[in-house]
Amino acid sequence: MTKPAAVAAAAAPRSHTLAGDFCLHPRFRSRFLRAERDVLVYLPPGYDANRAERYPVLYLHDGQNLFDGATSFLPGREWRVDETAGDLMARGVIEPLIVVGIYNAGGERIEEYTPTKAAGGAGRGRGGGADRYGKMLVEELKPFIDRHYRTLPGAPDTGLGGA
């Protein structure tokens, strides 16, 4: 018996599409959240060459989608943040920066990203944990990144975004 093409394609290993220098922090654990998550850090070109340089940091949610088609929610459809950031830095459009991809927690994603519980529909009663997710970002992840990387830790040099 042969598998339909869509099933075979979904089961096939995906190729990695990372462009640049990365550090993976697998299974990052928080005292505020139930689920562990991977954190993938993109380092700007030249990060290792200039040990005195410090960098602004951009934190992005849904980190599995940012850089790598092998980990993206839609197979092979990553958001090309690494390619785009590298190109913009090379052309001098943006200053060199560190990008921190915070993987979502799968089934816990809605719980962690939404500030209130849903009142109706398919998500009824789900959500409401964004305050705990925010505490993880501010009290645990950002200090971790600031300890392990040469960051500019102040508010003017820290950004947050996501889908």
C-alpha positions in Angstrom: 0.0 0.0 0.0 1.4 3.4 -0.9 0.9 6.6 1.1 -0.8 9.6 -0.5 1.6 12.2 -1.6 0.5 14.7 1.1 1.0 12.2 3.9 4.4 11.1 2.6 5.5 14.8 2.3 4.4 15.6 5.8 6.3 12.5 7.2 9.5 13.3 5.3 12.2 15.0 7.2 12.4 18.8 6.6 15.6 20.5 5.5 17.0 23.1 7.9 17.0 26.7 6.5 19.0 28.5 9.1 21.2 31.4 7.8 23.7 32.8 10.2 25.0 32.0 13.6 22.7 30.6 16.2 22.7 29.3 19.8 19.9 26.9 20.9 18.7 26.8 24.5 16.5 23.7 24.5 13.7 23.2 27.0 13.9 26.6 28.7 12.1 26.2 32.0 10.0 28.9 33.8 8.7 28.9 37.3 5.6 30.8 36.0 4.6 28.4 33.1 3.9 24.7 32.9 5.5 24.1 29.5 9.1 24.2 28.7 10.1 25.7 25.4 13.1 26.0 23.1 14.8 29.4 22.7 16.8 30.1 19.6 19.2 33.0 19.5 20.3 34.6 16.2 23.6 36.4 16.6 24.5 39.3 14.2 27.4 38.9 11.7 30.7 39.6 13.4 29.4 38.8 16.9 32.4 36.6 17.8 35.0 38.9 16.1 34.4 42.0 18.3 34.2 40.9 21.9 33.7 44.5 23.1 30.5 45.2 21.0 27.1 45.1 22.8 23.8 44.7 20.8 20.2 45.6 21.1 17.8 42.6 21.3 14.6 41.8 19.6 12.4 39.1 21.3 10.0 37.4 19.0 7.1 35.0 19.8 6.4 31.8 17.9 10.1 31.3 17.5 9.8 27.9 15.7 8.5 29.8 12.7 11.1 32.6 12.5 14.3 31.0 11.1 13.9 27.4 10.1 11.7 25.6 7.7 12.4 22.4 9.5 10.7 23.6 12.7 8.0 25.9 11.3 4.3 25.2 12.0 3.7 25.2 8.2 6.2 22.7 6.8 9.0 24.5 5.0 7.4 28.0 5.5 9.6 29.9 7.8 9.4 33.7 8.2 13.0 34.3 7.0 13.8 36.6 9.9 17.5 35.6 9.8 17.8 36.2 6.0 16.0 39.6 6.3 17.9 40.8 9.4 21.2 39.7 7.8 20.4 41.6 4.6 19.2 44.7 6.4 22.3 44.8 8.6 24.6 44.2 5.6 23.1 47.2 3.7 23.3 49.4 6.8 19.5 49.8 7.0 19.4 48.6 10.6 22.1 48.3 13.2 23.4 44.9 14.2 21.1 43.2 16.7 20.4 39.9 18.5 17.1 38.2 17.7 15.7 35.8 20.3 13.1 33.3 19.0 10.8 32.1 21.8 9.1 28.9 20.7 5.5 28.7 21.6 4.3 25.9 23.9 2.0 24.2 21.3 -1.2 23.4 23.1 -0.5 26.0 25.8 0.0 28.8 23.2 -3.5 30.3 23.5 -3.3 30.1 27.3 0.0 31.9 27.4 -0.6 34.6 24.8 -4.0 35.8 25.7 -4.8 38.1 28.7 -8.4 36.9 29.3 -10.3 33.7 29.0 -12.4 33.3 25.8 -16.2 33.7 26.5 -17.5 31.6 23.7 -16.8 29.6 20.6 -14.2 26.8 20.2 -11.8 28.4 22.6 -14.4 28.9 25.4 -12.7 29.0 28.8 -9.2 29.0 27.3 -6.6 31.7 27.7 -5.9 34.2 30.5 -2.3 33.4 31.2 -0.5 36.2 29.4 0.5 37.8 32.7 2.5 34.7 33.6 4.0 34.6 30.1 5.0 38.3 30.6 6.6 37.5 33.9 8.6 34.7 32.3 9.8 37.2 29.6 10.7 40.0 32.0 11.9 38.1 35.1 13.5 35.0 33.6 14.2 35.1 29.9 15.5 38.6 29.5 17.9 38.3 32.4 19.1 35.0 31.1 19.8 36.5 27.7 21.5 39.5 29.3 23.8 37.2 31.3 24.7 35.0 28.4 25.1 37.5 25.6 26.6 40.9 25.1 23.4 42.9 25.1 22.4 46.5 25.6 20.0 45.7 28.4 18.0 49.0 28.6 14.5 49.5 27.5 15.5 51.7 24.4 17.5 48.7 23.1 14.9 46.0 23.7 12.1 45.1 21.4 9.2 42.6 21.5 7.1 41.3 18.6 5.4 38.3 17.1 2.6 37.1 14.9 
